[in-house]
Amino acid sequence: MPTLYTAERCPYAARTRIVLAEKGLDYEAVEIDLSDRPAWLYEKNPLGRVPVYEEDGGLVLPESAVIMEYLEERYPEPALWPADPAERALGRLWLERFDDRLGDAYYAVRRGEPREQLDARLAELDRALEAQAYLSGREYGLADAGYVPWLLRALDRFDVDLGPALAGWLERLLARPAIAAEREVVAAL
């Protein structure tokens, strides 16, 4: 059985948990205390970060985006990238530009900086979702799973306001058991 080295508070690890749940894959979860990382974690990921996904046979993968892509290729059903190549490319672009589109602004607020940048990024996400149901386009996919952990945490920690398109997107995502389960994890933190 695969092992996921994870931390409930980590949105990057949440991405991987969501994809594993969407794929219906069993795994052993090893919770890592991010305030006191064990030395052996650095052997699995020299950066000492979670998530790290490990399979029997020796495959060890750090980095959520890499793990997400691996799981999609290794377990193609249910598909978490749209069938349309253009929509897949757009979804990959969303993930590639995550830090610019949301991550940096989220972490700035966590460091105590003003919320203006985060509010601006959320407004941009809202505008992008006015024209399409999901970040990739017409279908739910890895790009959505790649952004939603931060939205759930921003709502819980910073009491952010979501525009109507972004709120509708989140409502559609919360109808998925994997996303609803992650919301419960966030609520329990």
ZADO-1210 file (C-alpha; in nm, 4 decimals, padded with zeros to 6 digits):
<atoms>
<atom x="00.0000" y="00.0000" z="00.0000" code="MET" pos="1"/>
<atom x="00.1360" y="00.3464" z="-00.0836" code="PRO" pos="2"/>
<atom x="00.2261" y="00.5899" z="00.1907" code="THR" pos="3"/>
<atom x="00.1521" y="00.9609" z="00.1908" code="LEU" pos="4"/>
<atom x="00.3622" y="01.1756" z="00.4205" code="TYR" pos="5"/>
<atom x="00.1243" y="01.4586" z="00.4861" code="THR" pos="6"/>
<atom x="00.0194" y="01.7339" z="00.7247" code="ALA" pos="7"/>
<atom x="-00.3443" y="01.8269" z="00.7667" code="GLU" pos="8"/>
<atom x="-00.2632" y="02.1962" z="00.7836" code="ARG" pos="9"/>
<atom x="-00.0650" y="02.1914" z="00.4576" code="CYS" pos="10"/>
<atom x="-00.2649" y="02.2889" z="00.1467" code="PRO" pos="11"/>
<atom x="-00.0033" y="02.1290" z="-00.0789" code="TYR" pos="12"/>
<atom x="-00.0588" y="01.7971" z="00.0974" code="ALA" pos="13"/>
<atom x="-00.4339" y="01.8585" z="00.0684" code="ALA" pos="14"/>
<atom x="-00.3996" y="01.8647" z="-00.3110" code="ARG" pos="15"/>
<atom x="-00.2600" y="01.5142" z="-00.3003" code="THR" pos="16"/>
<atom x="-00.5208" y="01.3884" z="-00.0523" code="ARG" pos="17"/>
<atom x="-00.7958" y="01.5223" z="-00.2792" code="ILE" pos="18"/>
<atom x="-00.6559" y="01.3490" z="-00.5879" code="VAL" pos="19"/>
<atom x="-00.6095" y="01.0207" z="-00.4011" code="LEU" pos="20"/>
<atom x="-00.9713" y="01.0426" z="-00.2838" code="ALA" pos="21"/>
<atom x="-01.0976" y="01.1339" z="-00.6320" code="GLU" pos="22"/>
<atom x="-00.9178" y="00.8289" z="-00.7695" code="LYS" pos="23"/>
<atom x="-01.0541" y="00.6070" z="-00.4903" code="GLY" pos="24"/>
<atom x="-00.7032" y="00.4986" z="-00.3925" code="LEU" pos="25"/>
<atom x="-00.6179" y="00.3565" z="-00.0529" code="ASP" pos="26"/>
<atom x="-00.3004" y="00.4725" z="00.1166" code="TYR" pos="27"/>
<atom x="-00.1395" y="00.4930" z="00.4570" code="GLU" pos="28"/>
<atom x="-00.1204" y="00.8487" z="00.5854" code="ALA" pos="29"/>
<atom x="00.1785" y="00.9460" z="00.7993" code="VAL" pos="30"/>
<atom x="00.1119" y="01.2804" z="00.9660" code="GLU" pos="31"/>
<atom x="00.4193" y="01.5033" z="00.9868" code="ILE" pos="32"/>
<atom x="00.4532" y="01.7713" z="01.2534" code="ASP" pos="33"/>
<atom x="00.5660" y="02.0669" z="01.0430" code="LEU" pos="34"/>
<atom x="00.6950" y="02.2425" z="01.3550" code="SER" pos="35"/>
<atom x="00.9263" y="01.9493" z="01.4315" code="ASP" pos="36"/>
<atom x="01.0058" y="01.7699" z="01.1066" code="ARG" pos="37"/>
<atom x="01.1729" y="01.4333" z="01.1545" code="PRO" pos="38"/>
<atom x="01.5259" y="01.4022" z="01.0144" code="ALA" pos="39"/>
<atom x="01.4244" y="01.1026" z="00.8015" code="TRP" pos="40"/>
<atom x="01.1805" y="01.3209" z="00.6052" code="LEU" pos="41"/>
<atom x="01.4803" y="01.4977" z="00.4479" code="TYR" pos="42"/>
<atom x="01.5911" y="01.1622" z="00.3087" code="GLU" pos="43"/>
<atom x="01.2588" y="01.1386" z="00.1234" code="LYS" pos="44"/>
<atom x="01.2521" y="01.5055" z="00.0222" code="ASN" pos="45"/>
<atom x="01.5733" y="01.7065" z="00.0675" code="PRO" pos="46"/>
<atom x="01.3587" y="02.0192" z="00.1177" code="LEU" pos="47"/>
<atom x="01.1844" y="01.8549" z="00.4154" code="GLY" pos="48"/>
<atom x="00.8396" y="01.9394" z="00.2798" code="ARG" pos="49"/>
<atom x="00.5201" y="01.7440" z="00.2474" code="VAL" pos="50"/>
<atom x="00.3572" y="01.5877" z="00.0632" code="PRO" pos="51"/>
<atom x="00.5759" y="01.2940" z="-00.0213" code="VAL" pos="52"/>
<atom x="00.4167" y="00.9939" z="-00.1913" code="TYR" pos="53"/>
<atom x="00.5907" y="00.6584" z="-00.1614" code="GLU" pos="54"/>
<atom x="00.4997" y="00.3325" z="-00.3298" code="GLU" pos="55"/>
<atom x="00.6138" y="-00.0189" z="-00.2552" code="ASP" pos="56"/>
<atom x="00.9056" y="-00.0875" z="-00.4820" code="GLY" pos="57"/>
<atom x="01.0928" y="00.2283" z="-00.3952" code="GLY" pos="58"/>
<atom x="00.9245" y="00.5107" z="-00.5882" code="LEU" pos="59"/>
<atom x="00.9398" y="00.8277" z="-00.3768" code="VAL" pos="60"/>
<atom x="00.7834" y="01.1453" z="-00.5164" code="LEU" pos="61"/>
<atom x="00.7864" y="01.4854" z="-00.3469" code="PRO" pos="62"/>
<atom x="00.5982" y="01.7956" z="-00.4699" code="GLU" pos="63"/>
<atom x="00.2223" y="01.8041" z="-00.4984" code="SER" pos="64"/>
<atom x="00.2030" y="01.8959" z="-00.8686" code="ALA" pos="65"/>
<atom x="00.4341" y="01.6075" z="-00.9616" code="VAL" pos="66"/>
<atom x="00.2380" y="01.3640" z="-00.7443" code="ILE" pos="67"/>
<atom x="-00.0928" y="01.4816" z="-00.8921" code="MET" pos="68"/>
<atom x="00.0307" y="01.4291" z="-01.2489" code="GLU" pos="69"/>
<atom x="00.1786" y="01.0892" z="-01.1604" code="TYR" pos="70"/>
<atom x="-00.1481" y="00.9700" z="-01.0062" code="LEU" pos="71"/>
<atom x="-00.3422" y="01.0919" z="-01.3098" code="GLU" pos="72"/>
<atom x="-00.1137" y="00.9016" z="-01.5462" code="GLU" pos="73"/>
<atom x="-00.0813" y="00.5894" z="-01.3306" code="ARG" pos="74"/>
<atom x="-00.4541" y="00.5686" z="-01.2540" code="TYR" pos="75"/>
<atom x="-00.6286" y="00.7266" z="-01.5546" code="PRO" pos="76"/>
<atom x="-00.9821" y="00.6523" z="-01.4339" code="GLU" pos="77"/>
<atom x="-01.1622" y="00.8581" z="-01.3350" code="PRO" pos="78"/>
<atom x="-00.9885" y="01.1167" z="-01.5483" code="ALA" pos="79"/>
<atom x="-00.9036" y="01.4399" z="-01.3690" code="LEU" pos="80"/>
<atom x="-00.7891" y="01.6266" z="-01.6762" code="TRP" pos="81"/>
<atom x="-01.0492" y="01.7255" z="-01.9348" code="PRO" pos="82"/>
<atom x="-01.0598" y="01.5250" z="-02.2574" code="ALA" pos="83"/>
<atom x="-01.0051" y="01.8395" z="-02.4641" code="ASP" pos="84"/>
<atom x="-00.6294" y="01.9072" z="-02.5159" code="PRO" pos="85"/>
<atom x="-00.6775" y="02.2850" z="-02.5011" code="ALA" pos="86"/>
<atom x="-00.8588" y="02.2609" z="-02.1680" code="GLU" pos="87"/>
<atom x="-00.5855" y="02.0292" z="-02.0324" code="ARG" pos="88"/>
<atom x="-00.3221" y="02.2829" z="-02.1399" code="ALA" pos="89"/>
<atom x="-00.5136" y="02.5675" z="-01.9752" code="LEU" pos="90"/>
<atom x="-00.5465" y="02.3642" z="-01.6554" code="GLY" pos="91"/>
<atom x="-00.1729" y="02.2982" z="-01.6539" code="ARG" pos="92"/>
<atom x="-00.1142" y="02.6692" z="-01.7036" code="LEU" pos="93"/>
<atom x="-00.3293" y="02.7445" z="-01.3982" code="TRP" pos="94"/>
<atom x="-00.1149" y="02.5076" z="-01.1908" code="LEU" pos="95"/>
<atom x="00.2098" y="02.6424" z="-01.3349" code="GLU" pos="96"/>
<atom x="00.1114" y="02.9979" z="-01.2417" code="ARG" pos="97"/>
<atom x="-00.0408" y="02.9138" z="-00.9043" code="PHE" pos="98"/>
<atom x="00.2012" y="03.1232" z="-00.6999" code="ASP" pos="99"/>
<atom x="00.1319" y="03.4351" z="-00.9086" code="ASP" pos="100"/>
<atom x="-00.2429" y="03.3757" z="-00.9244" code="ARG" pos="101"/>
<atom x="-00.3059" y="03.2908" z="-00.5589" code="LEU" pos="102"/>
<atom x="-00.0289" y="03.1319" z="-00.3534" code="GLY" pos="103"/>
<atom x="00.1993" y="03.4325" z="-00.2999" code="ASP" pos="104"/>
<atom x="-00.0918" y="03.6537" z="-00.1942" code="ALA" pos="105"/>
<atom x="-00.2261" y="03.3898" z="00.0445" code="TYR" pos="106"/>
<atom x="00.1102" y="03.3454" z="00.2151" code="TYR" pos="107"/>
<atom x="00.1596" y="03.7220" z="00.2364" code="ALA" pos="108"/>
<atom x="-00.1566" y="03.7440" z="00.4472" code="VAL" pos="109"/>
<atom x="-00.0358" y="03.4510" z="00.6595" code="ARG" pos="110"/>
<atom x="00.2793" y="03.6561" z="00.7296" code="ARG" pos="111"/>
<atom x="00.0611" y="03.9427" z="00.8488" code="GLY" pos="112"/>
<atom x="00.0711" y="04.1596" z="00.5377" code="GLU" pos="113"/>
<atom x="-00.2434" y="04.3473" z="00.4277" code="PRO" pos="114"/>
<atom x="-00.5133" y="04.1560" z="00.2401" code="ARG" pos="115"/>
<atom x="-00.5374" y="04.3789" z="-00.0658" code="GLU" pos="116"/>
<atom x="-00.3266" y="04.1495" z="-00.2843" code="GLN" pos="117"/>
<atom x="-00.5235" y="03.8412" z="-00.1796" code="LEU" pos="118"/>
<atom x="-00.8531" y="04.0188" z="-00.2399" code="ASP" pos="119"/>
<atom x="-00.7279" y="04.1232" z="-00.5855" code="ALA" pos="120"/>
<atom x="-00.6269" y="03.7646" z="-00.6714" code="ARG" pos="121"/>
<atom x="-00.9641" y="03.6333" z="-00.5584" code="LEU" pos="122"/>
<atom x="-01.1368" y="03.8944" z="-00.7754" code="ALA" pos="123"/>
<atom x="-00.9249" y="03.7791" z="-01.0719" code="GLU" pos="124"/>
<atom x="-01.0248" y="03.4179" z="-01.0056" code="LEU" pos="125"/>
<atom x="-01.3873" y="03.5274" z="-00.9906" code="ASP" pos="126"/>
<atom x="-01.3565" y="03.7001" z="-01.3289" code="ARG" pos="127"/>
<atom x="-01.1903" y="03.3937" z="-01.4837" code="ALA" pos="128"/>
<atom x="-01.4723" y="03.1715" z="-01.3598" code="LEU" pos="129"/>
<atom x="-01.7449" y="03.3985" z="-01.4980" code="GLU" pos="130"/>
<atom x="-01.6817" y="03.2484" z="-01.8415" code="ALA" pos="131"/>
<atom x="-01.6367" y="02.8839" z="-01.7445" code="GLN" pos="132"/>
<atom x="-01.7479" y="02.6368" z="-01.4808" code="ALA" pos="133"/>
<atom x="-01.3992" y="02.5180" z="-01.3831" code="TYR" pos="134"/>
<atom x="-01.0446" y="02.6478" z="-01.4081" code="LEU" pos="135"/>
<atom x="-00.9698" y="02.4251" z="-01.7083" code="SER" pos="136"/>
<atom x="-01.2984" y="02.5039" z="-01.8774" code="GLY" pos="137"/>
<atom x="-01.6078" y="02.2846" z="-01.8857" code="ARG" pos="138"/>
<atom x="-01.4859" y="01.9973" z="-01.6673" code="GLU" pos="139"/>
<atom x="-01.3534" y="01.9594" z="-01.3146" code="TYR" pos="140"/>
<atom x="-00.9885" y="01.8692" z="-01.3069" code="GLY" pos="141"/>
<atom x="-00.6520" y="01.8808" z="-01.1406" code="LEU" pos="142"/>
<atom x="-00.6355" y="02.2593" z="-01.1665" code="ALA" pos="143"/>
<atom x="-00.9440" y="02.2879" z="-00.9453" code="ASP" pos="144"/>
<atom x="-00.8013" y="02.0382" z="-00.6961" code="ALA" pos="145"/>
<atom x="-00.4815" y="02.2423" z="-00.7074" code="GLY" pos="146"/>
<atom x="-00.6472" y="02.5691" z="-00.5996" code="TYR" pos="147"/>
<atom x="-00.9320" y="02.4720" z="-00.3690" code="VAL" pos="148"/>
<atom x="-00.7211" y="02.3905" z="-00.0581" code="PRO" pos="149"/>
<atom x="-00.6147" y="02.7562" z="-00.0362" code="TRP" pos="150"/>
<atom x="-00.9694" y="02.8827" z="-00.0899" code="LEU" pos="151"/>
<atom x="-01.0971" y="02.6632" z="00.1920" code="LEU" pos="152"/>
<atom x="-00.8222" y="02.7859" z="00.4238" code="ARG" pos="153"/>
<atom x="-00.8656" y="03.1520" z="00.3224" code="ALA" pos="154"/>
<atom x="-01.2367" y="03.1318" z="00.4016" code="LEU" pos="155"/>
<atom x="-01.1666" y="02.9700" z="00.7367" code="ASP" pos="156"/>
<atom x="-00.8707" y="03.1851" z="00.8451" code="ARG" pos="157"/>
<atom x="-00.9208" y="03.5208" z="00.6799" code="PHE" pos="158"/>
<atom x="-01.2988" y="03.5368" z="00.6320" code="ASP" pos="159"/>
<atom x="-01.2538" y="03.6432" z="00.2698" code="VAL" pos="160"/>
<atom x="-01.5389" y="03.7464" z="00.0450" code="ASP" pos="161"/>
<atom x="-01.5898" y="03.5474" z="-00.2731" code="LEU" pos="162"/>
<atom x="-01.7434" y="03.6922" z="-00.5855" code="GLY" pos="163"/>
<atom x="-02.0470" y="03.5125" z="-00.7282" code="PRO" pos="164"/>
<atom x="-01.8583" y="03.3088" z="-00.9905" code="ALA" pos="165"/>
<atom x="-01.5924" y="03.1973" z="-00.7416" code="LEU" pos="166"/>
<atom x="-01.8600" y="03.1144" z="-00.4832" code="ALA" pos="167"/>
<atom x="-02.0472" y="02.9089" z="-00.7449" code="GLY" pos="168"/>
<atom x="-01.7254" y="02.7251" z="-00.8372" code="TRP" pos="169"/>
<atom x="-01.6608" y="02.6438" z="-00.4727" code="LEU" pos="170"/>
<atom x="-02.0198" y="02.5239" z="-00.4288" code="GLU" pos="171"/>
<atom x="-01.9795" y="02.2888" z="-00.7273" code="ARG" pos="172"/>
<atom x="-01.6529" y="02.1599" z="-00.5850" code="LEU" pos="173"/>
<atom x="-01.7979" y="02.1059" z="-00.2381" code="LEU" pos="174"/>
<atom x="-02.0546" y="01.8693" z="-00.3922" code="ALA" pos="175"/>
<atom x="-01.7591" y="01.6349" z="-00.4546" code="ARG" pos="176"/>
<atom x="-01.6907" y="01.4077" z="-00.1548" code="PRO" pos="177"/>
<atom x="-01.3126" y="01.4584" z="-00.1762" code="ALA" pos="178"/>
<atom x="-01.3492" y="01.8371" z="-00.1500" code="ILE" pos="179"/>
<atom x="-01.6164" y="01.8175" z="00.1218" code="ALA" pos="180"/>
<atom x="-01.3810" y="01.5929" z="00.3231" code="ALA" pos="181"/>
<atom x="-01.1022" y="01.8489" z="00.2921" code="GLU" pos="182"/>
<atom x="-01.3357" y="02.1228" z="00.4144" code="ARG" pos="183"/>
<atom x="-01.3959" y="01.9123" z="00.7246" code="GLU" pos="184"/>
<atom x="-01.0208" y="01.8764" z="00.7748" code="VAL" pos="185"/>
<atom x="-00.9827" y="02.2556" z="00.7552" code="VAL" pos="186"/>
<atom x="-01.2716" y="02.3124" z="00.9973" code="ALA" pos="187"/>
<atom x="-01.1059" y="02.0815" z="01.2506" code="ALA" pos="188"/>
<atom x="-00.7672" y="02.2587" z="01.2404" code="LEU" pos="189"/>
</atoms>
